[in-house]
Amino acid sequence: MKMKLFQTICRQLRSSKGFSVESAALVAFSTSSYSCGRKKKVNPYEEVDQEKYSNLVQSVLSSRGVAHTPGSVEEDALLCGPVSKHKPPKQDIFLQGKRFHEALESILSPQETLKERDENLLKSGYIESVQHILKDVSGVRALESAVQHETLNYIGLLDCVAEYQGKLCVIDWKTSEKPKPFIQSTFDNPLQVVAYMGAMNHDTNYSFQVQCGLIVVAYKDGSPAHPHFMDAELCSQYWAKWLLRLEEYMEKKKNQNIQKPE
């Protein structure tokens, strides 16, 4: 017998035609740290538990036993072997990813003013790696934004929403020490993108809908990053997979709670 959650998901999938809903009305409070066209004296995102938002989707994706490092695809080493004989510690990988995202935010947000530290970040190999991608990115709508899907009861923290070659996308910036030339090489990253996309399209804090995704894998040595564009059809396919993964995660958590002694 199907659990109630799965029935809810199926109804949501049928009614939303995948991951999209009608454009939601704009409300005063936004979980986005930067959103185009909204002038705010106070950043409401400062009050959001960023760790909570950034870790929940990764928890779902890693529920099968594969660890995920936020802001990086170095976790893939658990699936396809170590990146190198001298693999940097996880703390260094996390820090590299964090600095990479900070540098991108400085570049993409007109509200940011470059500091001396930011200028050093902009000289990194990762930023050099994505220069040809950034030329095709415009119309930034949101950066480091928290999103929530109330119906399916999950939250996430996406990197960026902007136009890539004229198509509005949820953009996920990744770092890697080994080439990721194909979208299959990114493993669960497409599920992460559509999870954020679905949440954003059902979040009333956003007045727009996103139908496409983009995964950009940047390299430390500065070699050209690999962009993996996901059109609406491909996103729909991954959305169905995400729903199954979410159901699996919820079922697992439910069983764990049942097994816990009182």
C-alpha positions in Angstrom: 0.0 0.0 0.0 1.4 3.4 -1.0 2.3 5.7 1.8 0.4 9.0 2.1 3.5 11.0 1.2 3.9 9.3 -2.1 0.2 9.8 -2.9 0.7 13.5 -2.2 3.8 13.6 -4.4 1.9 11.9 -7.2 -1.0 14.3 -7.0 1.5 17.2 -6.9 3.4 15.9 -9.9 0.2 15.5 -11.9 -1.2 18.9 -10.9 2.1 20.8 -11.4 3.0 19.2 -14.7 6.4 18.3 -13.3 8.0 21.1 -11.3 6.1 24.2 -12.4 3.1 26.0 -11.1 1.3 29.3 -12.0 3.4 32.4 -11.2 3.0 33.2 -7.5 2.3 36.6 -6.2 5.3 38.5 -4.8 5.2 38.9 -1.0 7.1 41.3 1.2 9.5 38.8 2.8 12.1 37.1 0.6 14.5 34.4 1.7 16.9 35.6 -1.1 20.0 37.4 -0.1 19.9 39.2 -3.5 16.9 39.6 -5.8 16.8 41.8 -8.8 14.4 44.8 -8.5 13.9 44.5 -4.8 15.5 47.3 -2.7 16.0 46.3 0.9 17.7 48.2 3.7 17.9 45.0 5.7 18.9 41.6 4.4 16.2 39.2 5.6 18.3 36.2 4.6 20.6 36.9 7.5 17.9 35.6 9.8 17.7 32.3 7.9 19.5 29.2 9.2 21.9 28.8 6.3 23.3 25.5 7.4 19.8 24.0 7.7 18.9 25.2 4.2 22.1 24.1 2.6 22.2 20.6 4.1 18.7 19.2 3.8 18.7 18.5 0.0 22.2 17.0 0.3 20.9 14.8 3.1 18.2 13.4 0.8 20.7 12.9 -2.0 23.3 11.2 0.3 20.7 9.0 2.0 22.0 6.0 0.0 25.3 6.2 1.8 27.2 8.6 -0.4 28.6 11.7 1.4 28.2 15.1 -0.2 30.3 18.2 0.3 28.4 21.4 -0.1 29.6 23.7 -2.9 31.7 21.0 -4.5 31.6 17.8 -6.5 34.6 16.4 -4.9 32.3 13.9 -3.1 32.2 12.0 -6.4 35.5 10.5 -5.3 33.6 8.0 -3.2 31.9 6.7 -6.4 34.7 6.9 -9.0 37.9 6.7 -6.9 40.2 9.3 -5.4 40.9 12.4 -7.4 44.6 12.2 -6.8 47.2 10.5 -4.6 47.5 13.7 -2.6 43.8 14.5 -2.1 43.3 17.6 -0.1 41.5 17.4 3.3 37.7 17.8 3.2 38.1 21.1 5.1 40.2 22.5 2.3 37.8 21.3 -0.3 34.9 22.9 1.5 36.8 26.2 1.9 37.8 26.2 -1.8 34.2 25.8 -2.7 33.0 28.5 -0.3 35.6 31.0 -1.6 34.7 30.2 -5.2 31.0 30.9 -4.5 31.9 34.2 -2.6 33.9 35.3 -5.7 31.1 34.5 -8.0 28.7 36.4 -5.8 31.0 39.4 -6.0 31.0 39.2 -9.8 27.3 38.6 -10.3 25.8 40.9 -7.7 25.8 44.6 -8.6 25.1 45.3 -4.9 28.5 43.9 -4.0 31.6 46.1 -3.6 34.9 44.4 -4.2 37.2 44.2 -1.2 40.9 43.4 -1.2 40.1 39.8 -0.2 37.6 39.6 -3.1 40.1 40.8 -5.6 42.4 37.9 -4.5 39.6 35.5 -4.9 38.9 36.7 -8.4 42.5 35.6 -9.4 41.8 31.9 -8.6 41.9 29.1 -11.1 38.3 28.4 -10.6 37.2 31.9 -11.6 39.5 31.7 -14.6 37.9 28.4 -15.5 34.4 29.9 -15.7 35.2 33.1 -17.6 33.8 31.8 -20.9 30.6 30.8 -19.0 30.1 34.1 -17.3 30.0 35.8 -20.7 26.8 34.0 -21.4 25.2 34.7 -18.0 23.0 37.8 -17.6 19.8 39.0 -15.9 20.6 37.7 -12.4 17.4 37.1 -10.4 18.7 35.6 -7.2 22.0 34.6 -5.5 22.5 32.2 -2.5 18.7 32.0 -2.1 16.8 29.8 0.3 13.7 28.1 -1.2 11.0 26.0 0.3 8.5 23.5 -1.2 5.7 23.5 1.4 3.7 20.7 -0.2 6.6 18.3 -0.4 8.1 19.6 2.8 11.7 20.3 1.9 13.9 23.3 1.8 17.2 24.1 0.0 19.7 26.8 -0.7 20.4 27.4 -4.4 23.4 29.2 -5.9 22.0 31.4 -8.6 19.1 32.1 -10.8 20.0 33.9 -14.0 19.8 33.8 -17.8 22.2 31.5 -19.6 22.3 32.1 -23.3 18.9 33.8 -23.0 17.2 31.0 -21.0 16.3 31.5 -17.3 18.1 28.8 -15.3 18.8 27.6 -11.8 22.6 27.6 -11.9 24.6 25.3 -9.7 28.4 26.1 -9.5 30.6 23.1 -8.8 34.3 22.5 -8.4 36.3 19.5 -9.3 39.9 18.3 -9.7 39.0 15.8 -12.4 37.1 16.5 -15.7 33.3 16.2 -15.7 32.6 16.5 -19.5 29.2 14.8 -19.4 26.2 15.4 -17.2 26.3 11.8 -16.2 29.7 12.6 -14.6 28.0 14.9 -12.2 26.0 12.0 -10.6 23.3 13.4 -8.3 23.9 17.1 -9.1 21.0 17.3 -11.7 18.6 16.0 -8.9 19.9 18.8 -6.7 19.2 21.4 -9.4 15.6 20.2 -10.1 14.9 20.0 -6.4 15.8 23.7 -6.0 13.9 24.5 -9.2 10.7 22.7 -8.0 11.0 24.4 -4.6 11.4 27.8 -6.1 8.5 27.4 -8.5 6.3 26.6 -5.5 7.7 29.3 -3.2 5.5 32.4 -3.0 8.6 34.5 -2.2 9.4 34.4 -5.9 7.4 36.0 -8.7 8.9 34.0 -11.6 9.1 30.4 -12.8 12.2 28.6 -13.9 12.1 25.8 -16.5 15.8 25.1 -17.1 18.9 24.2 -15.2 22.6 24.6 -15.6 25.5 22.8 -13.8 28.9 24.4 -14.2 31.9 22.4 -13.2 35.0 24.6 -12.6 38.6 23.4 -12.4 41.3 24.5 -10.1 44.0 24.6 -12.8 41.9 27.2 -14.7 41.1 24.9 -17.6 37.7 25.7 -19.3 34.7 24.7 -17.1 32.2 22.3 -18.4 28.6 23.7 -18.7 25.8 21.1 -18.5 22.5 22.7 -19.7 19.3 21.0 -18.7 16.2 21.9 -20.8 12.6 21.6 -19.6 12.2 18.1 -20.9 15.4 16.9 -19.2 14.5 18.7 -16.0 11.1 16.9 -16.0 12.9 13.5 -16.2 15.2 14.3 -13.3 12.2 15.8 -11.4 10.5 12.4 -11.5 13.8 10.8 -10.2 14.0 13.4 -7.4 10.5 12.6 -6.3 11.4 8.9 -6.0 14.5 9.7 -4.1 12.6 12.0 -1.7 10.0 9.3 -1.1 12.8 6.9 -0.4 14.4 9.3 2.1 11.1 10.0 3.9 10.3 6.3 4.1 13.7 5.7 5.6 13.3 8.4 8.2 9.9 7.2 9.1 11.3 3.6 9.7 14.1 5.0 11.8 11.6 6.9 13.9 9.5 3.8 14.4 12.6 1.7 15.4 13.7 4.3 18.0 13.0 3.1 21.6 10.7 5.3 23.6 
